[in-house]
Amino acid sequence: MHTGYDNRVNAEQSSSPLYDNKVCPICLINAKDMAFGCGHQTCCECGVNLEFFPICRSTIQTRIRLY
């Protein structure tokens, strides 16, 4: 899903501990902007087609777009 906005996290932040909390754990490029019922987050591009969350293996039933 492309929104027309560039949601990629600045690579200069990669040495910061906060960077790990903002970047998608799947693609490691885009900012997290989708949350799931299990509490984990990804970017919308990665999260839109997931059936199970790859970290906790929970079935995804709820998707919440974060702004």
N, C-alpha and C positions, 0 to 999 in steps of 0.2 A: 504494500500500500504506500503510495507516494503522496505526500501532502503538499508538496511544493516548498517545504521548509527543509533546511539542512540541519538535521538533528545530530550530526556526528559530533562526538566529544573531541575537544582540542587535544591533539597528541602530546602537546607540551605538558599536559597535566598528568601524564602517565606515571610519573615518579611520586605523585601525591597519593596518600591513602584514600582521600576523598574520591579520586578517579575511579577506584575499584567499586565504589558505591554508586557511581553514576553511569558506568558503561554496561551495555548489554552483555550478559555472561555467555551468550551464544555466538554472536558475530564479533564481539570485542571491538566494535567500531562505533555504533550508534549509541545515543543516550537512551537510558531506560525511559519509556513513556507508555508502558502498558503493565498493569498489575493483574494478578490472578488470585483466585480464592485461597490458594495455599499461602499467599503472602509474598511470593517471589515476583520479580519484575524482569521484563525484557524490553526491547524496542518493538514497535508495532510491526515492522517488517518481519521479524523473526517470530513474534508471538501469534500472528494472525492465523497461522496454519497448524499450530501445535495441538495435539490431542492429549499428550501427557507432558508434564513439565520435566525436562531432562535432569534436573538436579534432585528433586524429591520423588519423581515418578508419580505424582498425584494426577488424577484425571482432571483436566481443565473443564470446569463448568461455568466459570465466571471470568469475563475479561473486562477490565476497567481502563479506559483511556486516561492517561495522566497528562496534564497540561502545565 
